[in-house]
């Protein structure tokens, strides 16, 4: 299962991380991937200067080979660009 971890540390909280979580809930439902993507809140991901940070992990092997990493970090996420970033960065790696 792929996991999306939205940072809710102090800096990201002030930049709207809870709005991002709500936006992702809607996106996951819209794309009908609630059963394959687990949405979680996470304490600081270490990218405080880069806006709300999201860490995506738990991809299958082909996606990991494409990324050349075992996870993907997305920066400057907000409620207005959450769907666009999900569609562009995460959805293609789900292998659906």
C-alpha positions as CSV (number, residue, x, y, z in Angstrom):
1,X,0.0,0.0,0.0
2,X,1.2,3.5,-0.8
3,X,1.3,6.0,2.0
4,X,1.0,9.7,1.7
5,X,2.3,11.5,4.8
6,X,1.4,15.1,5.1
7,X,3.7,17.1,7.4
8,X,1.8,18.7,10.3
9,X,4.8,20.1,12.1
10,X,4.8,23.7,13.3
11,X,5.9,25.3,10.0
12,X,3.7,23.2,7.8
13,X,0.7,23.6,10.2
14,X,1.0,27.4,9.8
15,X,1.2,27.0,6.0
16,X,-2.1,25.0,5.8
17,X,-1.2,21.3,6.2
18,X,-4.7,20.5,7.6
19,X,-6.3,22.0,4.4
20,X,-3.9,19.9,2.4
21,X,-5.1,16.8,4.3
22,X,-8.7,17.6,3.5
23,X,-7.9,18.3,-0.1
24,X,-6.1,14.9,-0.4
25,X,-9.1,13.1,1.2
26,X,-11.2,14.5,-1.7
27,X,-8.6,13.7,-4.3
28,X,-8.3,10.1,-3.1
29,X,-12.0,9.7,-3.3
30,X,-12.3,11.3,-6.7
31,X,-9.6,9.0,-8.1
32,X,-11.1,6.0,-6.3
33,X,-7.8,5.0,-4.7
34,X,-8.8,5.2,-1.0
35,X,-8.2,1.4,-0.8
36,X,-4.6,1.6,-2.2
37,X,-3.4,4.9,-0.7
38,X,-3.2,5.5,3.0
39,X,-3.3,9.1,4.0
40,X,-1.5,10.0,7.2
41,X,-0.4,13.1,9.2
42,X,3.3,13.1,10.0
43,X,5.4,15.2,12.3
44,X,8.2,17.2,10.8
45,X,9.6,15.8,7.5
46,X,12.6,18.2,7.6
47,X,11.7,20.6,4.8
48,X,10.4,23.5,6.8
49,X,11.5,26.2,4.4
50,X,9.7,24.5,1.4
51,X,6.1,24.9,2.3
52,X,3.9,22.0,3.2
53,X,5.8,18.8,2.6
54,X,4.3,15.5,1.6
55,X,6.1,12.2,1.6
56,X,4.8,9.4,-0.6
57,X,6.2,5.9,0.0
58,X,5.4,2.2,-0.4
59,X,5.4,2.1,-4.2
60,X,5.7,-1.2,-6.1
61,X,9.1,-2.2,-7.5
62,X,8.7,-0.6,-11.0
63,X,7.8,2.7,-9.5
64,X,10.8,2.5,-7.1
65,X,13.1,1.8,-10.1
66,X,11.6,4.8,-11.9
67,X,12.1,7.1,-8.9
68,X,15.5,5.5,-8.1
69,X,14.4,6.1,-4.5
70,X,12.0,4.3,-2.1
71,X,10.0,7.5,-1.6
72,X,9.0,10.7,-3.2
73,X,8.9,14.1,-1.5
74,X,6.6,16.8,-2.8
75,X,7.1,20.4,-1.6
76,X,4.9,23.5,-1.5
77,X,1.6,21.6,-1.5
78,X,-1.5,23.6,-0.8
79,X,-5.2,23.0,-1.0
80,X,-5.3,24.5,-4.5
81,X,-2.5,22.4,-6.1
82,X,-3.0,19.1,-4.2
83,X,-5.0,17.4,-6.9
84,X,-2.6,18.6,-9.7
85,X,0.4,17.3,-7.8
86,X,-1.2,14.0,-6.9
87,X,-2.2,13.5,-10.6
88,X,1.2,14.4,-11.9
89,X,3.6,13.0,-9.2
90,X,1.8,10.2,-7.3
91,X,-1.0,8.6,-9.4
92,X,1.3,7.5,-12.3
93,X,3.5,5.6,-9.8
94,X,0.5,3.6,-8.4
95,X,0.6,1.3,-11.4
96,X,-3.2,1.3,-11.9
